[in-house]
Structure formats: C-alpha cells, structure tokens
Amino acid sequence: MQFQISPDVAERYADATAAYIRSRADVAQGPKEAELWSTLWTTFRDADNATLHVPDECAWIMHFVWGNPRVWRDRHARQTVKAELHPQWRAQMLGR
C-alpha cells in the first residue's frame, strides 16, 4: 500500500507503533508476526518523503496501532495520524 503522508505523521505513527510493540512484550508471537511488526515500525521510522510504501503483509495490522489510544503520546497526535492514514488505508483495503 502507498500512503501520502507528512514526515511528522510518519514519526508519530512510528512512535505509537513502537509503544504498541512494547505493550505486547509479554504476548507470545511467532517469528513471522514479530517480523511484520518490526517491518511496519521501520517503514514509518525511516520514511523520508511524502510517499510511503507499506508492504501488503503489514497493512492489515496498521489499524491495531491507531485503534489503541494507550500507545499515543496524546489524543491530538492519535487523531491527526488517524485522520491522515485511515481514509487512505480504508480505500485501499476496500479495493483489494
């Protein structure tokens, strides 16, 4: 999937993804799931332009991050990121 995002949104989403991963440290997961989460996090962490490509395998887990209010620094950050990413994500998921 491709997303048009600002660097600020990418950074906020990467931070929340890292927090989500840490919050699940005690949850057993297989190597494939751990790899998906790591890939999702590094994709947003390393974003350096307005177009971001998220591997299709990772796209289905994105909503877990914006759907969890506890992993965000504040409510405004969550709302800003969700407003930018969710419509693009939804449109692409429905098209699949």
N, C-alpha and C positions, 0 to 999 in steps of 0.2 A: 504494500500500500504506500501511496505517496501522500504527504501532508505538506501544506503550505503553512509554515509557522515562523514566528519571530524567534530569535535566539533566546530571548527572555522566557518565552513559553517552553522552549526545549529544556532550558536549565531548570525551570520549576518542575516540569514533568520528571526529569531525571532525578531530582532531589526526592520527589514523592515516591518514585519507583524504588529508589534505594531504601527509603524508610519502609516501604511495603515489604521489600525483601527481608530487611532486618526484623520486621514484626513477625515474620514467619520462620524465624530461625529454628524454632522448636518443632516445626512441622516436617514430617518425613516426606521427601520428594525424590524422585528418580533423577538420574543424571540428565535426561532429556529435558525435564521440566526446569531444572536448575539452569541449564544452558539457555533455554528460552528467556527466562527472567534476566539472565546476565546480558544476553543479546539485546533485549529491549532496553535495558538500562544504558548500555554503552552506546546504542544507536542515538538516544536522546542526549546523552552526556557529550558525545563527540560531534554533535550537529554543528556545522559551520556555515550553513547557508539557509535560505528560505525554503528550499525543497528538501524534505526529509523522506528517505525511503525506509520503511519498516518492513522487515521480512514477513511474508504472509503467515508463517507459523507463529509469529509473535503477536500479530494483530488481534487475535481472539482474546488475549489476556489483558489488553490495554485497559478495558473498562473496569477491571478489578482495582486499578490504581485510582482513577477519578471517582470511583464509586465508594471509596473508603475515606471518609472525612478525617480519620485519625492520623493519616500519613502526611497530611498537608500542613505547612507552616501556619497558614491561616485560611480563613474562609474565602477571602478575596482571591488568593492565589489559586485555590481549587476552582472557583467559579470562572476565573479568567482562562485557565487552561482548558477546562471542560467546554467553555463556550467556543473556543477556537478548534479543539480537536474532535469533540464528539460529533458535530454535524458532518465533518469530513469522513470520520470513521464510519458513521451510520450509513451514509450514502454509498460508500464503497462496499460495506458488508452486505447491504441490500442488493447490490449489483452482482454479487457472487452467486 
